Amino acid sequence: MILLLVIGLVIAMVLGTTGAVSPWLSVLIMAAGVWVLVLQLRQKAALAAAMNTRKSELKADQAILLRHIGGLNLPIEATVGLYLFADRMILESEDFRIELNRSQSPRLTLLNAGNHDALMESISPQPDDPAGLRVLPELKERIRRHDRSIRANRILLLTYEDGGPDRSLAAFLTGLSRTRVRKTLSASGWYLARAREPSDKTRH
């Protein structure tokens, strides 16, 4: 979103300087764009500050800010904090909290939404995967529709045991790089699982 606003500001400036639009209109567009950009940056900073405050309260080793896109009893795009400890992890949002111990075998997989073919193959649910059959088809449909919020980020899949016969699955978005996510997890003794390799027919 922030990148798109910056691109829009540049376009408005070019249109104004080349005379394609009225200078006053160009100024108005740029002023509106700057205002929205400032609001976006302030909101992002406020969310990061709130996460760090909560991290200190919980005495967590590390924390990652995520956006929920499926699998949990939360609205789509809800902000979620992932708080990491040596022996457990906590997912927390407003009026929502789930704590996963090592005994529940939490498994984290990071997928790059930019690699469309490999991603679609990686998140194909298996016939014996009820959790995947519930969550992944909707996620794949959003990718097919070129949902910008997904393709501009990375997808973090979390599977875990919750006492039932099948593993549960939740999906999130993160703007962090793979290296940053890996380092944050490993600092608390957690590691990324390897995504399923795409089949030969999707390789180029």
C-alpha positions as CSV (number, residue, x, y, z in Angstrom):
1,M,0.0,0.0,0.0
2,I,2.8,2.4,0.9
3,L,4.7,1.6,-2.3
4,L,1.6,2.3,-4.4
5,L,1.1,5.6,-2.7
6,V,4.7,6.6,-3.5
7,I,4.2,5.6,-7.1
8,G,1.0,7.6,-7.3
9,L,2.8,10.7,-5.9
10,V,5.5,10.4,-8.5
11,I,3.0,10.0,-11.3
12,A,1.0,13.1,-10.1
13,M,4.2,15.1,-10.0
14,V,5.2,14.0,-13.5
15,L,1.7,14.8,-14.9
16,G,1.9,18.2,-13.2
17,T,5.3,19.1,-14.5
18,T,4.6,18.0,-18.1
19,G,1.3,19.9,-18.2
20,A,-0.8,16.8,-18.7
21,V,-3.0,18.0,-15.8
22,S,-3.5,21.4,-14.2
23,P,-0.7,22.3,-11.7
24,W,-3.3,23.0,-9.1
25,L,-4.9,19.6,-9.6
26,S,-1.5,18.0,-9.4
27,V,-0.8,19.8,-6.1
28,L,-4.1,18.7,-4.7
29,I,-3.5,15.1,-5.7
30,M,0.0,15.1,-4.2
31,A,-1.2,16.7,-1.0
32,A,-3.9,14.1,-0.6
33,G,-1.4,11.3,-1.3
34,V,1.1,12.7,1.2
35,W,-1.7,12.8,3.9
36,V,-2.7,9.2,3.2
37,L,0.9,8.2,3.2
38,V,1.6,9.8,6.6
39,L,-1.5,8.1,8.1
40,Q,-0.3,4.8,6.8
41,L,3.1,5.2,8.2
42,R,1.7,6.4,11.6
43,Q,-0.6,3.4,11.8
44,K,2.2,1.0,11.0
45,A,4.4,2.6,13.6
46,A,1.6,2.5,16.2
47,L,1.0,-1.2,15.5
48,A,4.8,-2.0,15.8
49,A,5.0,0.0,19.1
50,A,1.9,-1.8,20.5
51,M,3.5,-5.2,19.6
52,N,6.8,-4.3,21.3
53,T,5.0,-3.2,24.4
54,R,3.0,-6.4,24.5
55,K,6.2,-8.4,23.9
56,S,7.8,-6.8,27.0
57,E,4.6,-7.5,29.0
58,L,4.7,-11.2,28.0
59,K,8.5,-11.4,28.4
60,A,8.6,-13.0,24.9
61,D,11.9,-13.5,23.2
62,Q,10.8,-12.3,19.8
63,A,7.6,-11.0,18.1
64,I,6.3,-10.8,14.5
65,L,3.4,-8.7,13.4
66,L,1.0,-10.6,11.0
67,R,-2.3,-10.2,9.2
68,H,-4.7,-13.1,9.4
69,I,-6.0,-14.4,6.0
70,G,-7.7,-17.7,7.1
71,G,-8.0,-20.5,9.5
72,L,-8.8,-18.8,12.8
73,N,-11.9,-17.4,14.3
74,L,-10.8,-13.9,13.3
75,P,-11.8,-11.4,10.6
76,I,-9.8,-11.5,7.4
77,E,-6.9,-8.9,7.5
78,A,-7.1,-8.7,11.3
79,T,-3.7,-7.8,12.9
80,V,-2.2,-10.6,14.9
81,G,0.9,-10.6,17.0
82,L,3.0,-13.8,17.0
83,Y,5.0,-13.9,20.3
84,L,7.8,-16.5,20.5
85,F,9.3,-18.2,23.6
86,A,11.8,-21.0,23.9
87,D,9.0,-23.5,24.8
88,R,5.9,-22.1,23.2
89,M,4.3,-19.4,20.9
90,I,1.3,-17.2,21.4
91,L,-0.9,-15.8,18.7
92,E,-2.8,-12.8,20.0
93,S,-5.2,-10.2,18.6
94,E,-8.0,-8.1,20.1
95,D,-10.3,-10.5,22.0
96,F,-8.4,-13.5,20.7
97,R,-5.5,-15.6,22.1
98,I,-4.1,-19.0,21.4
99,E,-1.1,-20.5,23.0
100,L,0.8,-23.4,21.4
101,N,3.3,-25.5,23.2
102,R,6.1,-27.6,21.6
103,S,4.0,-30.7,22.3
104,Q,1.5,-29.4,19.8
105,S,4.1,-29.5,17.1
106,P,3.6,-26.0,15.6
107,R,5.0,-26.0,12.0
108,L,5.7,-22.7,10.2
109,T,6.1,-22.5,6.4
110,L,6.9,-19.3,4.6
111,L,5.7,-18.9,0.9
112,N,6.6,-16.2,-1.6
113,A,3.4,-15.0,-3.2
114,G,5.4,-13.6,-6.1
115,N,6.3,-17.1,-7.4
116,H,2.8,-17.9,-8.6
117,D,3.2,-21.5,-10.0
118,A,5.3,-22.7,-7.1
119,L,3.0,-21.1,-4.6
120,M,-0.2,-22.6,-6.1
121,E,1.4,-26.0,-6.0
122,S,2.7,-25.6,-2.5
123,I,-0.6,-24.7,-1.0
124,S,-2.7,-27.3,-2.8
125,P,-4.5,-29.2,0.0
126,Q,-4.2,-32.9,0.2
127,P,-7.3,-35.2,0.2
128,D,-6.5,-36.3,3.8
129,D,-5.9,-32.7,5.0
130,P,-9.3,-31.3,6.3
131,A,-7.7,-28.1,7.6
132,G,-6.1,-27.4,4.3
133,L,-9.3,-28.2,2.4
134,R,-11.1,-25.5,4.6
135,V,-8.6,-22.7,4.3
136,L,-6.4,-23.1,1.2
137,P,-9.0,-23.1,-1.6
138,E,-10.1,-19.5,-0.7
139,L,-6.5,-18.4,-0.4
140,K,-5.7,-19.9,-3.9
141,E,-8.7,-18.0,-5.3
142,R,-7.4,-14.7,-3.9
143,I,-4.1,-15.4,-5.6
144,R,-5.8,-16.2,-8.9
145,R,-7.6,-12.9,-8.7
146,H,-4.2,-11.2,-8.2
147,D,-5.1,-9.9,-4.8
148,R,-2.5,-7.2,-4.3
149,S,-2.4,-7.5,-0.5
150,I,-1.3,-11.1,-0.9
151,R,1.0,-10.8,-3.9
152,A,2.9,-7.9,-2.3
153,N,3.7,-9.9,0.9
154,R,4.7,-13.4,2.0
155,I,2.4,-16.1,3.3
156,L,3.1,-17.7,6.6
157,L,1.3,-21.0,7.1
158,L,1.0,-22.4,10.6
159,T,-0.2,-26.0,11.3
160,Y,-0.5,-27.4,14.8
161,E,-2.2,-30.1,16.8
162,D,-5.2,-28.9,18.8
163,G,-6.4,-32.2,20.4
164,G,-8.6,-33.3,17.4
165,P,-7.9,-36.1,14.9
166,D,-6.5,-33.6,12.4
167,R,-3.9,-30.8,12.4
168,S,-5.3,-27.3,12.4
169,L,-4.1,-24.7,9.9
170,A,-3.9,-20.9,9.9
171,A,-2.6,-18.5,7.2
172,F,-1.1,-15.0,7.7
173,L,0.6,-12.3,5.7
174,T,3.9,-10.8,6.6
175,G,5.9,-8.0,4.9
176,L,9.2,-9.3,6.3
177,S,11.8,-11.0,4.2
178,R,12.5,-14.7,4.5
179,T,15.9,-13.9,6.1
180,R,14.3,-11.7,8.7
181,V,11.6,-14.2,9.5
182,R,14.1,-17.0,9.8
183,K,16.4,-15.0,12.1
184,T,13.5,-13.9,14.3
185,L,12.3,-17.5,14.7
186,S,15.7,-19.0,15.2
187,A,16.5,-16.5,18.0
188,S,13.8,-18.3,20.0
189,G,14.7,-21.8,18.9
190,W,12.0,-22.0,16.2
191,Y,12.7,-22.8,12.5
192,L,10.9,-22.6,9.2
193,A,9.7,-25.8,7.7
194,R,10.5,-26.5,4.1
195,A,7.6,-25.9,1.7
196,R,6.5,-28.7,-0.5
197,E,8.3,-28.6,-3.8
198,P,6.3,-27.9,-7.0
199,S,5.8,-30.8,-9.3
200,D,7.7,-31.0,-12.6
201,K,4.8,-29.7,-14.6
202,T,5.0,-26.3,-12.8
203,R,8.8,-25.9,-13.1
204,H,10.2,-23.8,-15.9
